């Protein structure tokens, strides 16, 4: 049975998330960047073989580069090329955005991490964020707040019966 008059939900465009980034850093400002990919990498992404666990961004010579992202090559798609799953990939950003990121990373304690990989139409986009490292007590506080929110939801849910 389908709902009357309801639109069907579009599939989630998210390919991969970097959950560790939100745990280890205070994410302040986010940017959307395109990625220069090879054909086998796109096929690998479509198969769900992308990871952003240790991915970060480096700005060098006025260009932004994604390091540490891992795209597992498919046996059927990368037969004629030598596939490097962790190669450095160029991020496509406007010059003003690159300058802003470069200026922020020169300040003490700031870094740029990749937080999400997603589809936008037929293009693969990478969400990157300016981040400042969390101290261990900040991580505990975040965990405590998340647990309390979860417990609150349980109490509200059981109280409505």
C-alpha positions, 0 to 999 in steps of 0.5 A: 500500500502506498500513501495517498498524495505523498511523494516517494522519497528520493534516495539519500545522495550520501556516498560516505561520511567521516563520523570521526571528524565530528567526534575529533573536531569542532567543525566550523565552516563547511565548503562544497568541492568537486573532485577530479576523479578517474573512471575506475574511481567513479565506478568504485564509488557507485559500488559503495567502495569509498571511505573518508576515515582519515581524509584531510585537505592540504592547500599547496600552490593555490590548489586544494588536494584531498589526501587519505581518502580510500577508493577500493578498486573493482577487479572488473573496472580497473583491469587496464590501469594501475589503480592507487586507492589512496592517491592524492585527488584534486579538489575543485574550489573557487580561488576565493574559497581556497584563499580563505581556507589557506588563511584559516589553516595558517592560524593555530589549531585549524585544519581542514577535514573531509566530512562527507562524499555525496552525489549532486546530480551526476557529479561527486561532491566532497563536503570539507570543513574548517575544523579545530581539534577537540580536547578529551573533555570536550569529547566526553561532554559531547558523548554525554549530551548525545546519551542524554538526548537519546534517553530523553527520547526514550522517556518521551516515547514511553510516556505517550503510551 
